[in-house]
């Protein structure tokens, strides 16, 4: 007789103390974090792009081009990897020192206040315990490197969207766009094939969540929530998200 099985329509959830205990009880040696939507709310990559256009950092021609491409992306005509790559390439010709300063200003003014307190506290404890912390994101590396300084993650452990820089001049030559399967493969190439704990919020993090000893979906999108239910991953919603969405 066939045995019928059902998949839960929604995943189990951690309360804050349960979440922290579940992570710390692993005694992880290596922990990997997505950034936008996982360590802080919002999309810092898109936000930085709009801010850099509005402040005149990006030329009008480049701004018009990327706006057209973003509309195509929203319509499903441009892939996630293509869009994330092009959002870094628009800075070609600028000085990297100028971009680093812009990323510092943008993050302080627009993102820092939206860091999830629970994640700040967790990473502080992990760092205190000597855990090797990594950040993996499809947002440009200038913004991510600036942001994860707050969590004690060095630039050497950041995998993010990146182009070649010649001297101090940014080029359009793409080096990496970590998203979907390339988040997982990028970790493998960096010598992190099986991290103990991985944290992410969207379907684009699913591949790297799957290579972890234990996956921790944080503030999951509806698609990642469904995947979490199918795979038995328990999810966590920071208090700020619960307050906004009344989940």
C-alpha positions as CSV (number, residue, x, y, z in Angstrom):
1,X,0.0,0.0,0.0
2,X,1.4,3.4,-0.9
3,X,2.1,5.7,1.9
4,X,0.9,9.3,1.3
5,X,3.2,12.0,2.7
6,X,2.4,15.7,2.9
7,X,4.7,18.7,2.9
8,X,3.9,21.5,5.4
9,X,2.5,24.6,3.7
10,X,4.6,26.8,6.0
11,X,7.9,26.0,7.9
12,X,8.4,25.9,11.6
13,X,9.6,29.1,13.2
14,X,12.2,29.9,15.8
15,X,11.5,32.4,18.6
16,X,14.5,34.7,19.2
17,X,16.0,32.8,22.1
18,X,15.5,29.5,20.3
19,X,17.1,30.8,17.1
20,X,20.2,32.0,19.0
21,X,20.5,28.7,20.9
22,X,20.1,26.6,17.8
23,X,23.0,28.5,16.2
24,X,25.3,28.5,19.2
25,X,24.6,24.9,20.1
26,X,26.1,23.8,16.7
27,X,29.5,25.2,18.0
28,X,30.1,26.3,14.4
29,X,33.6,26.8,13.1
30,X,32.4,28.6,9.9
31,X,29.2,30.6,9.5
32,X,28.1,32.2,6.2
33,X,25.7,35.1,5.8
34,X,23.8,36.7,2.9
35,X,23.4,40.4,3.6
36,X,20.4,42.2,2.1
37,X,17.3,41.0,3.9
38,X,19.3,38.8,6.2
39,X,21.6,41.1,8.2
40,X,19.5,44.2,7.5
41,X,16.2,45.0,5.9
42,X,15.9,46.3,2.3
43,X,18.0,45.9,-0.8
44,X,21.2,47.9,-0.4
45,X,22.4,47.1,-3.9
46,X,19.4,48.6,-5.6
47,X,19.2,51.4,-3.0
48,X,22.8,52.4,-3.6
49,X,22.3,52.4,-7.4
50,X,19.3,54.8,-7.1
51,X,21.2,57.0,-4.6
52,X,24.3,57.1,-6.8
53,X,22.1,58.2,-9.7
54,X,20.3,60.9,-7.6
55,X,23.6,62.3,-6.2
56,X,25.1,62.5,-9.7
57,X,27.8,59.9,-9.1
58,X,26.6,58.1,-12.2
59,X,26.3,59.8,-15.6
60,X,22.9,60.5,-17.1
61,X,23.5,58.1,-20.0
62,X,24.5,55.3,-17.6
63,X,21.5,56.1,-15.5
64,X,19.1,55.9,-18.4
65,X,20.6,52.6,-19.5
66,X,20.4,50.9,-16.2
67,X,16.9,52.2,-15.6
68,X,15.8,50.5,-18.9
69,X,17.6,47.3,-17.9
70,X,16.0,47.3,-14.5
71,X,12.6,47.6,-16.1
72,X,13.4,44.6,-18.2
73,X,14.6,42.7,-15.1
74,X,11.3,43.4,-13.4
75,X,9.5,42.1,-16.4
76,X,11.5,38.9,-16.3
77,X,13.5,39.7,-19.5
78,X,16.9,40.1,-17.7
79,X,18.2,37.5,-15.3
80,X,19.2,38.1,-11.7
81,X,22.9,37.5,-12.5
82,X,22.8,39.8,-15.5
83,X,21.1,42.6,-13.5
84,X,23.4,42.3,-10.5
85,X,26.4,42.4,-12.8
86,X,25.3,45.4,-14.7
87,X,24.5,47.3,-11.4
88,X,28.3,47.1,-10.7
89,X,29.4,47.8,-14.3
90,X,27.7,51.2,-14.4
91,X,30.5,52.5,-12.2
92,X,33.1,51.8,-14.9
93,X,35.5,54.8,-15.4
94,X,35.1,56.1,-11.8
95,X,37.8,56.0,-9.2
96,X,37.5,53.2,-6.7
97,X,38.4,55.5,-3.8
98,X,35.4,57.6,-4.7
99,X,33.1,54.5,-4.7
100,X,34.3,53.4,-1.4
101,X,33.6,56.8,0.1
102,X,30.2,56.8,-1.5
103,X,29.4,53.4,-0.1
104,X,30.4,54.5,3.4
105,X,28.2,57.6,3.2
106,X,25.2,55.6,1.8
107,X,25.4,52.8,4.3
108,X,25.6,55.2,7.3
109,X,22.7,57.3,6.0
110,X,20.4,54.7,4.6
111,X,21.1,51.1,5.9
112,X,22.8,51.1,9.2
113,X,19.6,52.0,11.1
114,X,17.9,48.9,9.5
115,X,20.4,46.3,10.8
116,X,18.5,43.5,12.5
117,X,19.4,43.7,16.2
118,X,19.1,40.0,16.7
119,X,21.6,39.4,13.9
120,X,24.0,42.0,15.2
121,X,23.9,40.3,18.6
122,X,24.3,36.8,17.2
123,X,27.3,37.7,15.0
124,X,28.9,39.5,18.0
125,X,28.7,36.3,20.0
126,X,29.9,34.2,17.1
127,X,32.9,36.5,16.6
128,X,33.6,36.3,20.4
129,X,33.6,32.5,20.1
130,X,36.2,32.6,17.4
131,X,33.8,31.6,14.5
132,X,35.1,32.3,11.0
133,X,32.5,34.6,9.5
134,X,31.8,35.0,5.8
135,X,29.5,37.3,3.8
136,X,28.1,36.3,0.4
137,X,26.0,38.8,-1.7
138,X,25.1,39.8,-5.2
139,X,25.2,43.4,-4.2
140,X,28.4,45.3,-5.1
141,X,31.4,44.6,-2.9
142,X,31.9,48.3,-2.0
143,X,28.6,48.4,-0.1
144,X,28.9,44.9,1.3
145,X,32.5,45.4,2.6
146,X,31.4,48.7,4.2
147,X,28.3,47.1,5.8
148,X,29.8,44.0,7.2
149,X,32.5,45.9,9.0
150,X,29.8,46.4,11.6
151,X,29.8,42.6,12.2
152,X,33.5,42.0,12.2
153,X,33.7,40.4,8.8
154,X,36.9,41.4,7.0
155,X,36.9,42.2,3.2
156,X,39.0,39.1,2.7
157,X,35.9,37.0,3.6
158,X,33.4,38.9,1.4
159,X,32.2,37.3,-1.8
160,X,30.1,39.9,-3.7
161,X,29.5,41.4,-7.1
162,X,32.8,42.7,-8.3
163,X,34.6,44.1,-11.4
164,X,38.3,44.4,-12.1
165,X,39.9,47.6,-11.0
166,X,43.0,48.9,-12.9
167,X,45.0,51.0,-10.6
168,X,42.2,53.1,-9.0
169,X,40.0,53.0,-12.1
170,X,36.9,50.8,-12.1
171,X,36.4,48.7,-15.3
172,X,33.4,47.0,-16.7
173,X,35.1,43.6,-16.6
174,X,33.1,41.3,-14.3
175,X,35.0,39.1,-11.9
176,X,32.1,37.7,-9.9
177,X,28.3,37.9,-9.4
178,X,27.5,35.5,-6.5
179,X,23.8,34.5,-6.8
180,X,21.9,31.2,-6.9
181,X,24.3,28.3,-7.6
182,X,27.3,30.7,-7.9
183,X,26.9,31.5,-4.2
184,X,27.6,27.9,-3.3
185,X,30.3,27.4,-6.0
186,X,32.0,30.6,-4.9
187,X,32.3,29.4,-1.4
188,X,33.7,26.1,-2.7
189,X,36.3,28.0,-4.7
190,X,37.1,30.1,-1.6
191,X,37.8,26.9,0.4
192,X,34.5,26.8,2.2
193,X,32.8,23.7,0.7
194,X,30.7,22.8,3.7
195,X,30.1,25.6,6.1
196,X,28.6,24.7,9.5
197,X,25.8,27.4,9.4
198,X,24.4,29.4,6.5
199,X,21.9,32.2,6.7
200,X,19.9,33.6,3.8
201,X,16.6,35.2,3.0
202,X,15.7,34.5,-0.6
203,X,15.5,31.8,-3.3
204,X,18.9,33.1,-4.5
205,X,20.4,31.8,-1.2
206,X,18.9,28.3,-1.5
207,X,21.9,26.7,-3.1
208,X,24.3,27.8,-0.4
209,X,21.8,27.0,2.4
210,X,21.7,23.5,1.0
211,X,25.5,23.0,1.4
212,X,25.4,23.9,5.1
213,X,25.5,21.5,8.0
214,X,22.5,23.5,9.2
215,X,20.5,26.0,7.2
216,X,19.0,29.1,8.8
217,X,16.5,31.0,6.6
218,X,16.1,34.5,8.1
219,X,13.2,36.7,7.1
220,X,12.5,34.4,4.2
221,X,10.7,35.5,1.0
222,X,7.6,33.5,0.1
223,X,9.5,31.2,-2.3
224,X,12.3,30.5,0.3
225,X,9.6,29.9,2.9
226,X,8.1,27.2,0.7
227,X,11.5,25.7,0.1
228,X,12.1,25.7,3.8
229,X,8.8,23.9,4.5
230,X,9.8,21.2,1.9
231,X,13.3,20.7,3.3
232,X,12.4,20.9,7.0
233,X,14.4,24.1,7.6
234,X,13.1,26.1,10.6
235,X,12.9,29.9,9.8
236,X,13.5,33.0,11.8
237,X,11.9,36.4,11.6
238,X,13.6,39.3,13.3
239,X,11.3,41.4,15.5
240,X,11.5,44.4,13.2
241,X,10.0,42.2,10.4
242,X,7.3,40.9,12.6
243,X,6.4,44.5,13.7
244,X,6.2,45.7,10.1
245,X,4.3,42.7,8.6
246,X,2.4,41.5,11.7
247,X,3.5,37.9,10.9
